[in-house]
Every structure is written in C-alpha cells, then in structure tokens.
Amino acid sequence: MELSSQEIVERLNGTRAGTLWEALDISLVSADKERVVLSMPIGPRHKQQAGYLHGGISVLLAETAASIGTALNINMEEQMALGLEINANHLRPKREGRLTAIATPIHRGRSTQVWDIRIQDEQEKLVCVSRCTLAVVPRPPEAINPLMASSQTSE
C-alpha cells in the first residue's frame, strides 16, 4: 500500500491519543521515504529541573523520526523497525520555542537502516545532531501498525 505524504501525516497524527506523542505534543509535519519532519514545542514537560530542554527529549524525537523513515522503506505488513543504537550531540541549550527534527537516510539495508537526524529551533539553529540505527525485524501478528490501524481495528 503506497500512501501519499499527506495521508501518512494524517494517519500518524490521528494515532496520538494516549501516546507519548500526545503527552509531549509531537506532530508529524511531512514524511516520505527520503525525509521525515517532526515538530514539537518546548514546554514544562520537556525540561529538566534547571529549566532547560532535557537531552532525552531530543533523543526521543530523533528516534521517532528515524523509526518513521525506516517504516516507510520496508514492507510494513511483514516487517517493523526497532531502535538498535542512537547517539546524540546536544549543541545548543534551549528553554523555550519549537523544535523541528529532520531525518534523512544514510543507509537502507535489508536488516538495518541508519538515519541522520538534525534537530533545529525556530531560527533554524542546530540544537542537536543524532544518528540512529534501526533493526528491521519480522512483524509479530499482534504488533499494531499505525499506518494500517483502521484496517487492523476493524477485524
């Protein structure tokens, strides 16, 4: 099943309720096999006790973008993507504003994919750079596929 970028955005943003995406106000802006863009405001839930963006939030945003990109490059009916390794360099502290994560593929193999993720602020200044490796594994029958959730829940 080939979905347009707009259909992917609508379907994934439609599955936010009750998830980490909802809790942290993460939104998918655009997605295709070559590029995934996520956006998120910096609010109280995103900060450590000193009032700055927690580095773990940037890592979460990076892995989310890479996971979506990997999913779009595999047979989602038979396979799924799971994070294997991630690194992140936090380049600029932030207290407020909006983050945008842009993920692009470095390597797309049969069993692993590697993605480059650049997280920038509203002035397009880099806040974090990350590289994420994902394992491509067989999809267990009970694993929900958010892009096909409407057909899975109606069974």
LUMKOLSE-9443 format. One record per residue: residue in one letter; residue number from 0; x, y, z of N, C-alpha, C, O in turn. Coordinates in nm, 2 decimals, padded with zeros to 4 digits. Each point is the difference from the previous one (the first is absolute). Layout:
BEGIN
+------+------+--------+--------+--------+--------+--------+--------+--------+--------+--------+--------+--------+--------+
: resn : resi :   n_px :   n_py :   n_pz :  ca_px :  ca_py :  ca_pz :   c_px :   c_py :   c_pz :   o_px :   o_py :   o_pz :
+------+------+--------+--------+--------+--------+--------+--------+--------+--------+--------+--------+--------+--------+
:    A :  NUM :      X :      Y :      Z :      X :      Y :      Z :      X :      Y :      Z :      X :      Y :      Z :
...
+------+------+--------+--------+--------+--------+--------+--------+--------+--------+--------+--------+--------+--------+
***
This chain:
BEGIN
+------+------+--------+--------+--------+--------+--------+--------+--------+--------+--------+--------+--------+--------+
: resn : resi :   n_px :   n_py :   n_pz :  ca_px :  ca_py :  ca_pz :   c_px :   c_py :   c_pz :   o_px :   o_py :   o_pz :
+------+------+--------+--------+--------+--------+--------+--------+--------+--------+--------+--------+--------+--------+
:    M :    0 :  00.08 : -00.12 :  00.00 : -00.08 :  00.12 :  00.00 :  00.09 :  00.12 :  00.00 :  00.08 :  00.02 :  00.09 :
:    E :    1 : -00.09 :  00.07 : -00.19 :  00.08 :  00.12 : -00.01 : -00.09 :  00.12 :  00.04 : -00.10 :  00.02 : -00.06 :
:    L :    2 :  00.14 :  00.05 :  00.16 : -00.07 :  00.11 :  00.05 :  00.07 :  00.13 : -00.03 :  00.13 :  00.00 : -00.01 :
:    S :    3 : -00.20 :  00.11 : -00.02 :  00.06 :  00.13 : -00.02 :  00.05 :  00.05 :  00.13 : -00.04 : -00.05 :  00.11 :
:    S :    4 :  00.13 :  00.15 : -00.12 :  00.05 :  00.06 :  00.12 : -00.11 :  00.06 :  00.09 :  00.00 : -00.02 :  00.12 :
:    Q :    5 : -00.10 :  00.08 : -00.18 : -00.11 :  00.06 :  00.07 : -00.08 : -00.11 :  00.07 : -00.04 :  00.01 :  00.12 :
:    E :    6 :  00.02 : -00.13 : -00.18 : -00.07 : -00.11 :  00.06 :  00.07 : -00.05 :  00.12 : -00.05 : -00.04 :  00.10 :
:    I :    7 :  00.19 :  00.03 : -00.11 :  00.08 : -00.05 :  00.11 : -00.01 :  00.09 :  00.11 : -00.02 : -00.04 :  00.12 :
:    V :    8 :  00.03 :  00.17 : -00.14 : -00.01 :  00.11 :  00.10 : -00.13 : -00.02 :  00.07 : -00.01 :  00.00 :  00.13 :
:    E :    9 : -00.10 :  00.00 : -00.20 : -00.14 : -00.01 :  00.06 : -00.01 : -00.13 :  00.08 : -00.06 :  00.01 :  00.11 :
:    R :   10 :  00.10 : -00.12 : -00.16 : -00.02 : -00.13 :  00.07 :  00.09 :  00.00 :  00.13 : -00.06 : -00.04 :  00.11 :
:    L :   11 :  00.18 :  00.08 : -00.12 :  00.09 : -00.01 :  00.12 : -00.04 :  00.11 :  00.11 : -00.01 : -00.03 :  00.12 :
:    N :   12 : -00.02 :  00.15 : -00.17 : -00.05 :  00.10 :  00.10 : -00.14 : -00.04 :  00.06 : -00.03 :  00.04 :  00.11 :
:    G :   13 : -00.04 : -00.12 : -00.18 : -00.13 : -00.05 :  00.05 :  00.01 : -00.11 :  00.10 : -00.10 : -00.03 :  00.06 :
:    T :   14 :  00.22 : -00.02 : -00.04 :  00.02 : -00.10 :  00.10 :  00.07 :  00.05 :  00.13 :  00.05 : -00.08 :  00.08 :
:    R :   15 : -00.04 :  00.21 : -00.06 :  00.07 :  00.06 :  00.11 : -00.07 : -00.02 :  00.14 :  00.07 : -00.01 :  00.10 :
:    A :   16 : -00.20 : -00.01 : -00.10 : -00.07 :  00.00 :  00.13 :  00.05 : -00.11 :  00.09 :  00.02 : -00.12 : -00.05 :
:    G :   17 :  00.02 :  00.15 :  00.17 :  00.04 : -00.09 :  00.10 :  00.14 : -00.05 : -00.02 :  00.05 : -00.10 :  00.07 :
:    T :   18 :  00.03 :  00.17 : -00.16 :  00.14 : -00.04 : -00.02 :  00.10 :  00.11 :  00.04 : -00.04 :  00.10 :  00.05 :
:    L :   19 :  00.16 : -00.14 : -00.06 :  00.11 :  00.10 :  00.04 : -00.01 :  00.12 : -00.10 :  00.03 :  00.11 :  00.04 :
:    W :   20 : -00.07 : -00.13 : -00.16 : -00.02 :  00.11 : -00.09 : -00.10 :  00.10 :  00.05 :  00.03 :  00.12 :  00.00 :
:    E :   21 : -00.14 : -00.16 :  00.06 : -00.10 :  00.09 :  00.06 :  00.06 :  00.07 :  00.12 : -00.01 :  00.12 :  00.02 :
:    A :   22 :  00.07 : -00.20 :  00.07 :  00.06 :  00.05 :  00.12 :  00.10 :  00.11 : -00.02 :  00.01 :  00.10 :  00.07 :
:    L :   23 :  00.07 : -00.11 : -00.18 :  00.11 :  00.09 : -00.03 : -00.04 :  00.10 : -00.11 :  00.09 :  00.08 : -00.04 :
:    D :   24 : -00.21 : -00.10 : -00.02 : -00.05 :  00.09 : -00.10 :  00.09 : -00.01 : -00.13 :  00.03 :  00.10 : -00.06 :
:    I :   25 :  00.01 : -00.22 :  00.02 :  00.07 : -00.03 : -00.12 : -00.09 : -00.01 : -00.12 : -00.11 : -00.06 :  00.01 :
:    S :   26 :  00.14 :  00.13 : -00.12 : -00.08 : -00.01 : -00.12 :  00.09 : -00.03 : -00.12 :  00.11 :  00.04 : -00.01 :
:    L :   27 : -00.17 : -00.13 : -00.07 :  00.07 : -00.03 : -00.13 : -00.04 :  00.11 : -00.10 : -00.11 :  00.03 : -00.02 :
:    V :   28 :  00.21 :  00.03 : -00.04 : -00.02 :  00.11 : -00.10 :  00.00 : -00.06 : -00.14 : -00.09 :  00.04 : -00.08 :
:    S :   29 :  00.19 : -00.12 :  00.05 :  00.00 : -00.07 : -00.13 :  00.08 : -00.13 :  00.01 :  00.09 : -00.01 :  00.09 :
:    A :   30 : -00.12 : -00.08 : -00.19 :  00.08 : -00.13 :  00.01 : -00.01 : -00.06 : -00.14 : -00.10 : -00.01 : -00.06 :
:    D :   31 :  00.22 : -00.04 :  00.02 :  00.01 : -00.08 : -00.12 :  00.12 : -00.09 :  00.02 :  00.07 :  00.01 :  00.10 :
:    K :   32 : -00.03 : -00.09 : -00.20 :  00.11 : -00.09 :  00.02 :  00.14 :  00.07 :  00.01 :  00.09 : -00.06 :  00.04 :
:    E :   33 : -00.09 :  00.18 : -00.08 :  00.13 :  00.08 :  00.00 :  00.02 :  00.10 :  00.11 :  00.11 :  00.05 :  00.03 :
:    R :   34 : -00.23 : -00.01 :  00.04 :  00.01 :  00.10 :  00.10 : -00.12 :  00.00 :  00.09 : -00.12 : -00.01 : -00.05 :
:    V :   35 :  00.14 :  00.02 :  00.18 : -00.10 :  00.01 :  00.10 :  00.02 :  00.12 :  00.08 :  00.11 :  00.03 :  00.04 :
:    V :   36 : -00.22 :  00.05 : -00.02 :  00.01 :  00.12 :  00.08 : -00.11 :  00.00 :  00.11 : -00.12 : -00.02 : -00.02 :
:    L :   37 :  00.17 :  00.03 :  00.15 : -00.08 :  00.01 :  00.12 :  00.02 :  00.14 :  00.06 :  00.10 :  00.06 : -00.02 :
:    S :   38 : -00.21 : -00.02 :  00.09 :  00.01 :  00.13 :  00.07 : -00.05 : -00.02 :  00.15 : -00.09 : -00.08 :  00.02 :
:    M :   39 :  00.14 :  00.16 :  00.07 : -00.04 : -00.01 :  00.14 :  00.03 :  00.13 :  00.07 :  00.11 :  00.06 : -00.02 :
:    P :   40 : -00.20 :  00.00 :  00.09 :  00.03 :  00.12 :  00.08 :  00.08 : -00.04 :  00.13 : -00.01 : -00.12 :  00.04 :
:    I :   41 :  00.09 :  00.21 :  00.01 :  00.07 : -00.02 :  00.13 : -00.09 :  00.05 :  00.11 : -00.02 :  00.12 :  00.00 :
:    G :   42 : -00.03 : -00.20 :  00.08 : -00.09 :  00.04 :  00.11 :  00.06 : -00.06 :  00.13 :  00.10 : -00.06 :  00.00 :
:    P :   43 : -00.18 :  00.07 :  00.11 :  00.04 : -00.05 :  00.13 :  00.03 : -00.15 :  00.00 :  00.09 : -00.04 :  00.07 :
:    R :   44 : -00.16 : -00.04 : -00.14 :  00.02 : -00.14 : -00.01 :  00.13 : -00.04 : -00.06 :  00.05 : -00.12 :  00.01 :
:    H :   45 :  00.01 :  00.21 : -00.09 :  00.13 : -00.03 : -00.07 :  00.12 :  00.04 :  00.07 :  00.11 : -00.02 : -00.05 :
:    K :   46 : -00.12 :  00.08 :  00.17 :  00.12 :  00.06 :  00.06 :  00.04 : -00.08 :  00.12 : -00.07 : -00.07 :  00.07 :
:    Q :   47 :  00.21 :  00.08 : -00.04 :  00.05 : -00.05 :  00.12 : -00.02 :  00.10 :  00.11 : -00.04 :  00.11 : -00.03 :
:    Q :   48 :  00.08 : -00.14 :  00.15 : -00.03 :  00.08 :  00.12 :  00.06 :  00.14 : -00.01 : -00.05 :  00.10 :  00.06 :
:    A :   49 :  00.16 : -00.08 : -00.14 :  00.06 :  00.13 : -00.01 : -00.07 :  00.09 : -00.10 :  00.04 :  00.12 : -00.02 :
:    G :   50 : -00.14 : -00.17 : -00.05 : -00.08 :  00.08 : -00.09 :  00.04 : -00.01 : -00.14 : -00.05 :  00.07 : -00.09 :
:    Y :   51 :  00.15 : -00.16 :  00.05 :  00.04 : -00.01 : -00.14 : -00.06 : -00.13 : -00.06 : -00.03 : -00.09 :  00.07 :
:    L :   52 :  00.03 :  00.09 : -00.20 : -00.05 : -00.12 : -00.07 :  00.09 : -00.12 :  00.05 :  00.12 :  00.00 :  00.00 :
:    H :   53 : -00.19 : -00.11 :  00.03 :  00.07 : -00.12 :  00.04 :  00.05 : -00.07 : -00.12 : -00.07 : -00.02 : -00.10 :
:    G :   54 :  00.20 : -00.03 :  00.10 :  00.06 : -00.06 : -00.12 : -00.08 : -00.13 : -00.04 :  00.00 : -00.03 : -00.12 :
:    G :   55 : -00.06 : -00.03 :  00.21 : -00.07 : -00.12 : -00.03 : -00.12 :  00.02 : -00.09 : -00.04 : -00.08 : -00.08 :
:    I :   56 : -00.02 :  00.20 :  00.09 : -00.11 :  00.04 : -00.09 :  00.05 :  00.01 : -00.15 : -00.07 : -00.04 : -00.09 :
:    S :   57 :  00.19 :  00.10 :  00.07 :  00.06 :  00.00 : -00.13 :  00.02 : -00.14 : -00.05 : -00.02 : -00.02 : -00.12 :
:    V :   58 :  00.07 : -00.07 :  00.20 :  00.03 : -00.13 : -00.04 : -00.13 : -00.07 : -00.04 : -00.01 : -00.07 : -00.10 :
:    L :   59 : -00.10 :  00.09 :  00.18 : -00.13 : -00.06 : -00.03 : -00.05 :  00.05 : -00.13 : -00.05 : -00.08 : -00.09 :
:    L :   60 :  00.06 :  00.21 :  00.06 : -00.04 :  00.06 : -00.12 :  00.08 : -00.06 : -00.12 : -00.06 : -00.03 : -00.11 :
:    A :   61 :  00.19 :  00.02 :  00.13 :  00.08 : -00.06 : -00.11 : -00.03 : -00.14 : -00.03 : -00.02 : -00.03 : -00.12 :
:    E :   62 :  00.00 : -00.05 :  00.22 : -00.03 : -00.14 : -00.03 : -00.14 : -00.02 : -00.06 : -00.02 : -00.09 : -00.08 :
:    T :   63 : -00.07 :  00.18 :  00.12 : -00.14 : -00.01 : -00.06 :  00.01 :  00.03 : -00.15 : -00.06 : -00.07 : -00.08 :
:    A :   64 :  00.13 :  00.17 :  00.05 :  00.02 :  00.04 : -00.15 :  00.06 : -00.11 : -00.08 : -00.04 : -00.03 : -00.11 :
:    A :   65 :  00.15 : -00.03 :  00.17 :  00.07 : -00.11 : -00.07 : -00.09 : -00.12 : -00.01 :  00.01 : -00.07 : -00.11 :
:    S :   66 : -00.08 :  00.04 :  00.21 : -00.09 : -00.12 : -00.01 : -00.11 :  00.02 : -00.10 : -00.03 : -00.10 : -00.07 :
:    I :   67 : -00.03 :  00.22 :  00.05 : -00.10 :  00.02 : -00.10 :  00.07 : -00.02 : -00.14 : -00.06 : -00.06 : -00.09 :
:    G :   68 :  00.18 :  00.12 :  00.07 :  00.07 : -00.01 : -00.12 :  00.03 : -00.14 : -00.04 : -00.02 : -00.04 : -00.11 :
:    T :   69 :  00.06 : -00.04 :  00.21 :  00.03 : -00.14 : -00.03 : -00.13 : -00.07 : -00.04 :  00.00 : -00.08 : -00.09 :
:    A :   70 : -00.10 :  00.10 :  00.17 : -00.13 : -00.07 : -00.03 : -00.05 :  00.03 : -00.14 : -00.06 : -00.09 : -00.07 :
:    L :   71 :  00.09 :  00.21 :  00.02 : -00.05 :  00.03 : -00.14 :  00.09 : -00.06 : -00.11 : -00.04 :  00.00 : -00.11 :
:    N :   72 :  00.15 : -00.06 :  00.15 :  00.09 : -00.06 : -00.09 :  00.00 : -00.16 :  00.01 :  00.09 : -00.06 : -00.07 :
:    I :   73 : -00.18 :  00.01 :  00.14 : -00.01 : -00.15 :  00.01 : -00.14 : -00.05 : -00.03 : -00.09 :  00.09 : -00.02 :
:    N :   74 :  00.07 : -00.22 :  00.01 : -00.13 : -00.05 : -00.02 : -00.07 : -00.01 :  00.14 :  00.02 : -00.09 :  00.08 :
:    M :   75 : -00.10 :  00.19 : -00.05 : -00.06 :  00.02 :  00.13 : -00.10 : -00.11 :  00.04 : -00.03 : -00.02 :  00.12 :
:    E :   76 : -00.02 : -00.05 : -00.22 : -00.09 : -00.11 :  00.03 :  00.08 : -00.12 :  00.06 : -00.06 : -00.08 :  00.08 :
:    E :   77 :  00.18 :  00.06 : -00.12 :  00.08 : -00.11 :  00.05 :  00.12 :  00.04 :  00.09 :  00.05 : -00.09 :  00.07 :
:    Q :   78 : -00.02 :  00.22 : -00.06 :  00.12 :  00.04 :  00.07 : -00.03 :  00.12 :  00.09 : -00.10 :  00.07 : -00.02 :
:    M :   79 :  00.18 : -00.05 :  00.12 : -00.01 :  00.12 :  00.08 :  00.15 :  00.05 :  00.04 :  00.09 : -00.08 : -00.01 :
:    A :   80 : -00.08 :  00.20 :  00.05 :  00.13 :  00.06 :  00.04 :  00.00 :  00.02 :  00.15 : -00.09 :  00.04 :  00.06 :
:    L :   81 :  00.21 : -00.08 : -00.01 :  00.03 :  00.02 :  00.15 :  00.13 :  00.07 :  00.01 :  00.10 : -00.04 : -00.06 :
:    G :   82 : -00.09 :  00.13 :  00.15 :  00.12 :  00.07 :  00.03 :  00.11 : -00.09 :  00.05 : -00.02 : -00.08 :  00.09 :
:    L :   83 :  00.14 :  00.09 : -00.15 :  00.11 : -00.09 :  00.04 :  00.11 :  00.08 :  00.07 :  00.06 : -00.04 :  00.10 :
:    E :   84 : -00.03 :  00.16 : -00.15 :  00.10 :  00.09 :  00.05 : -00.03 :  00.14 : -00.03 : -00.05 :  00.03 : -00.11 :
:    I :   85 :  00.08 :  00.06 :  00.20 : -00.02 :  00.14 : -00.03 :  00.11 :  00.08 :  00.07 :  00.04 : -00.03 :  00.11 :
:    N :   86 :  00.01 :  00.14 : -00.18 :  00.09 :  00.09 :  00.07 : -00.05 :  00.14 : -00.03 : -00.07 :  00.02 : -00.10 :
:    A :   87 :  00.11 :  00.07 :  00.19 : -00.05 :  00.14 : -00.02 :  00.11 :  00.09 :  00.06 :  00.05 : -00.02 :  00.10 :
:    N :   88 : -00.03 :  00.13 : -00.18 :  00.08 :  00.11 :  00.05 : -00.09 :  00.12 :  00.02 : -00.06 :  00.05 : -00.09 :
:    H :   89 :  00.05 : -00.01 :  00.22 : -00.08 :  00.12 :  00.03 :  00.08 :  00.12 : -00.02 :  00.10 :  00.03 :  00.08 :
:    L :   90 : -00.13 :  00.06 : -00.17 :  00.08 :  00.11 : -00.04 : -00.04 :  00.13 :  00.06 :  00.08 :  00.09 :  00.01 :
:    R :   91 : -00.21 : -00.07 :  00.02 : -00.04 :  00.13 :  00.05 : -00.11 : -00.03 :  00.10 : -00.10 : -00.07 : -00.02 :
:    P :   92 :  00.11 :  00.14 :  00.14 : -00.11 : -00.02 :  00.10 : -00.12 :  00.09 : -00.04 :  00.02 :  00.10 : -00.06 :
:    K :   93 : -00.14 : -00.15 :  00.10 : -00.12 :  00.07 : -00.04 : -00.09 :  00.00 :  00.13 :  00.00 : -00.09 :  00.07 :
:    R :   94 : -00.07 :  00.20 : -00.05 : -00.09 :  00.02 :  00.11 : -00.15 :  00.00 : -00.05 : -00.09 : -00.04 :  00.06 :
:    E :   95 :  00.08 :  00.09 : -00.19 : -00.14 :  00.02 : -00.05 :  00.02 : -00.01 : -00.15 :  00.11 :  00.00 : -00.06 :
:    G :   96 : -00.23 :  00.01 : -00.01 :  00.00 :  00.00 : -00.15 : -00.06 : -00.13 : -00.05 : -00.07 : -00.07 :  00.06 :
:    R :   97 :  00.11 :  00.04 : -00.18 : -00.05 : -00.11 : -00.08 :  00.12 : -00.08 : -00.06 :  00.09 :  00.07 : -00.05 :
:    L :   98 : -00.09 : -00.20 :  00.06 :  00.10 : -00.08 : -00.06 : -00.06 : -00.07 : -00.13 : -00.12 : -00.03 : -00.01 :
:    T :   99 :  00.21 :  00.02 : -00.09 : -00.04 : -00.07 : -00.12 :  00.11 : -00.10 : -00.03 :  00.12 :  00.03 : -00.01 :
:    A :  100 : -00.16 : -00.16 :  00.00 :  00.10 : -00.11 : -00.03 : -00.02 : -00.04 : -00.14 : -00.11 : -00.02 : -00.05 :
:    I :  101 :  00.23 :  00.02 : -00.02 :  00.00 : -00.04 : -00.15 :  00.09 : -00.12 : -00.01 :  00.12 :  00.01 :  00.02 :
:    A :  102 : -00.18 : -00.12 : -00.06 :  00.07 : -00.13 : -00.01 :  00.02 : -00.04 : -00.15 : -00.10 :  00.01 : -00.08 :
:    T :  103 :  00.22 : -00.05 :  00.04 :  00.03 : -00.04 : -00.13 :  00.08 : -00.13 :  00.01 :  00.08 : -00.02 :  00.09 :
:    P :  104 : -00.10 : -00.07 : -00.19 :  00.07 : -00.13 :  00.01 :  00.15 :  00.01 : -00.04 :  00.04 :  00.07 : -00.09 :
:    I :  105 :  00.04 : -00.15 :  00.17 :  00.14 : -00.01 : -00.04 :  00.02 : -00.14 : -00.06 :  00.08 : -00.01 : -00.10 :
:    H :  106 : -00.14 : -00.09 :  00.15 :  00.01 : -00.14 : -00.05 : -00.14 : -00.07 :  00.02 : -00.06 :  00.01 :  00.10 :
:    R :  107 :  00.02 : -00.07 : -00.21 : -00.13 : -00.07 :  00.00 :  00.03 : -00.15 : -00.04 : -00.01 : -00.03 : -00.12 :
:    G :  108 :  00.04 : -00.05 :  00.21 :  00.02 : -00.14 : -00.03 : -00.12 : -00.09 :  00.03 : -00.10 :  00.05 :  00.05 :
:    R :  109 :  00.12 : -00.18 : -00.07 : -00.11 : -00.09 :  00.02 : -00.03 : -00.03 :  00.15 : -00.11 : -00.01 :  00.04 :
:    S :  110 :  00.22 :  00.01 :  00.04 : -00.02 : -00.03 :  00.15 :  00.03 :  00.12 :  00.09 : -00.04 :  00.00 :  00.12 :
:    T :  111 :  00.10 :  00.11 : -00.17 :  00.02 :  00.12 :  00.08 : -00.01 :  00.12 : -00.09 :  00.02 :  00.00 : -00.12 :
:    Q :  112 : -00.05 :  00.11 :  00.18 :  00.00 :  00.13 : -00.06 :  00.06 :  00.10 :  00.09 : -00.01 : -00.01 :  00.12 :
:    V :  113 :  00.08 :  00.11 : -00.17 :  00.07 :  00.10 :  00.07 : -00.05 :  00.14 : -00.05 : -00.01 :  00.02 : -00.12 :
:    W :  114 : -00.04 :  00.06 :  00.22 : -00.05 :  00.13 : -00.04 :  00.07 :  00.11 :  00.07 :  00.05 : -00.01 :  00.11 :
:    D :  115 : -00.03 :  00.13 : -00.18 :  00.05 :  00.12 :  00.05 : -00.11 :  00.09 :  00.04 : -00.09 :  00.02 : -00.08 :
:    I :  116 :  00.09 :  00.03 :  00.20 : -00.11 :  00.09 :  00.05 :  00.06 :  00.13 :  00.05 :  00.09 :  00.00 :  00.09 :
:    R :  117 : -00.14 :  00.11 : -00.14 :  00.05 :  00.13 :  00.04 : -00.12 :  00.07 :  00.06 : -00.11 :  00.01 : -00.06 :
:    I :  118 :  00.12 :  00.03 :  00.19 : -00.10 :  00.07 :  00.07 :  00.03 :  00.15 :  00.01 :  00.11 :  00.03 :  00.05 :
:    Q :  119 : -00.20 :  00.05 : -00.10 :  00.03 :  00.14 :  00.00 : -00.11 :  00.08 :  00.07 : -00.11 : -00.05 :  00.03 :
:    D :  120 :  00.14 :  00.17 :  00.01 : -00.10 :  00.09 :  00.07 : -00.08 :  00.08 : -00.11 :  00.02 : -00.02 : -00.12 :
:    E :  121 : -00.10 :  00.11 :  00.17 : -00.08 :  00.08 : -00.09 :  00.08 :  00.10 : -00.08 : -00.05 :  00.05 : -00.10 :
:    Q :  122 :  00.18 : -00.02 :  00.13 :  00.08 :  00.08 : -00.08 :  00.09 : -00.09 : -00.09 :  00.10 :  00.05 : -00.06 :
:    E :  123 : -00.13 : -00.18 :  00.05 :  00.08 : -00.09 : -00.08 :  00.14 : -00.02 :  00.05 :  00.09 : -00.04 : -00.07 :
:    K :  124 : -00.06 :  00.07 :  00.20 :  00.13 : -00.03 :  00.06 :  00.00 : -00.14 :  00.06 : -00.10 : -00.05 :  00.06 :
:    L :  125 :  00.21 : -00.03 : -00.09 :  00.00 : -00.13 :  00.05 :  00.00 : -00.01 :  00.15 :  00.08 :  00.07 :  00.07 :
:    V :  126 : -00.16 : -00.16 : -00.02 : -00.01 : -00.02 :  00.15 :  00.06 : -00.14 :  00.03 :  00.07 : -00.02 :  00.10 :
:    C :  127 : -00.08 : -00.07 : -00.20 :  00.05 : -00.14 :  00.02 :  00.02 : -00.07 : -00.13 : -00.08 :  00.02 : -00.09 :
:    V :  128 :  00.19 : -00.10 :  00.08 :  00.01 : -00.08 : -00.12 :  00.01 : -00.15 :  00.06 :  00.06 : -00.02 :  00.10 :
:    S :  129 : -00.12 : -00.07 : -00.18 : -00.01 : -00.13 :  00.05 :  00.01 : -00.10 : -00.12 : -00.03 :  00.03 : -00.11 :
:    R :  130 :  00.08 : -00.15 :  00.15 :  00.00 : -00.11 : -00.10 : -00.07 : -00.12 :  00.07 :  00.03 : -00.03 :  00.11 :
:    C :  131 : -00.12 : -00.03 : -00.18 : -00.08 : -00.11 :  00.06 :  00.00 : -00.12 : -00.10 : -00.02 :  00.01 : -00.12 :
:    T :  132 :  00.06 : -00.12 :  00.18 :  00.00 : -00.13 : -00.07 : -00.13 : -00.08 :  00.04 : -00.02 : -00.01 :  00.12 :
:    L :  133 : -00.05 : -00.04 : -00.22 : -00.12 : -00.08 :  00.03 :  00.01 : -00.14 : -00.05 :  00.05 : -00.02 : -00.11 :
:    A :  134 : -00.10 : -00.07 :  00.18 : -00.01 : -00.14 : -00.05 : -00.13 : -00.02 : -00.07 : -00.10 :  00.05 :  00.05 :
:    V :  135 :  00.10 : -00.12 : -00.16 : -00.12 : -00.04 : -00.07 : -00.02 : -00.14 :  00.03 :  00.08 : -00.09 : -00.03 :
:    V :  136 : -00.20 :  00.06 :  00.10 : -00.03 : -00.13 :  00.05 : -00.13 : -00.05 : -00.05 : -00.08 :  00.09 : -00.04 :
:    P :  137 :  00.05 : -00.22 :  00.04 : -00.13 : -00.05 : -00.04 : -00.11 :  00.06 :  00.10 :  00.02 :  00.02 :  00.12 :
:    R :  138 : -00.13 :  00.02 : -00.18 : -00.11 :  00.06 :  00.08 : -00.08 : -00.11 :  00.06 : -00.06 : -00.09 : -00.07 :
:    P :  139 :  00.05 :  00.08 :  00.21 : -00.09 : -00.10 :  00.06 : -00.14 :  00.03 : -00.03 : -00.04 :  00.12 : -00.02 :
:    P :  140 : -00.05 : -00.22 :  00.02 : -00.14 :  00.02 : -00.04 : -00.07 :  00.10 :  00.09 : -00.09 :  00.07 : -00.04 :
:    E :  141 :  00.13 : -00.06 :  00.17 : -00.07 :  00.09 :  00.09 :  00.05 :  00.14 :  00.00 : -00.05 :  00.09 :  00.06 :
:    A :  142 :  00.16 : -00.06 : -00.14 :  00.06 :  00.14 :  00.00 : -00.09 :  00.09 : -00.09 : -00.04 : -00.03 : -00.11 :
:    I :  143 :  00.00 :  00.14 :  00.17 : -00.09 :  00.09 : -00.06 :  00.09 :  00.09 : -00.10 :  00.11 :  00.04 :  00.03 :
:    N :  144 : -00.17 : -00.02 : -00.15 :  00.07 :  00.08 : -00.10 : -00.09 :  00.13 : -00.01 : -00.11 :  00.00 : -00.05 :
:    P :  145 :  00.16 :  00.11 :  00.11 : -00.08 :  00.13 :  00.00 : -00.04 :  00.04 : -00.14 : -00.11 :  00.07 : -00.01 :
:    L :  146 :  00.18 : -00.10 : -00.09 : -00.04 :  00.05 : -00.14 : -00.11 : -00.09 : -00.05 : -00.06 :  00.04 : -00.10 :
:    M :  147 :  00.04 : -00.15 :  00.16 : -00.11 : -00.09 : -00.05 : -00.10 : -00.03 :  00.11 : -00.08 : -00.09 :  00.00 :
:    A :  148 :  00.08 :  00.18 :  00.11 : -00.08 : -00.02 :  00.12 : -00.15 : -00.01 : -00.03 : -00.07 : -00.08 :  00.06 :
:    S :  149 :  00.02 :  00.15 : -00.16 : -00.15 : -00.01 : -00.02 : -00.04 : -00.13 : -00.05 : -00.10 : -00.05 :  00.03 :
:    S :  150 :  00.19 : -00.02 : -00.12 : -00.04 : -00.13 : -00.05 :  00.03 : -00.11 :  00.11 : -00.06 : -00.10 :  00.00 :
:    Q :  151 :  00.16 :  00.13 :  00.09 :  00.03 : -00.10 :  00.11 : -00.11 :  00.00 :  00.10 : -00.03 : -00.10 :  00.06 :
:    T :  152 : -00.02 :  00.22 : -00.02 : -00.10 :  00.00 :  00.11 : -00.14 : -00.04 : -00.05 : -00.08 : -00.03 :  00.09 :
:    S :  153 :  00.05 :  00.02 : -00.21 : -00.13 : -00.04 : -00.05 : -00.01 : -00.15 : -00.02 : -00.11 : -00.05 : -00.03 :
:    E :  154 :  00.21 : -00.02 :  00.06 :  00.00 : -00.15 : -00.02 : -00.08 : -00.07 :  00.12 : -00.01 : -00.12 :  00.00 :
+------+------+--------+--------+--------+--------+--------+--------+--------+--------+--------+--------+--------+--------+
***
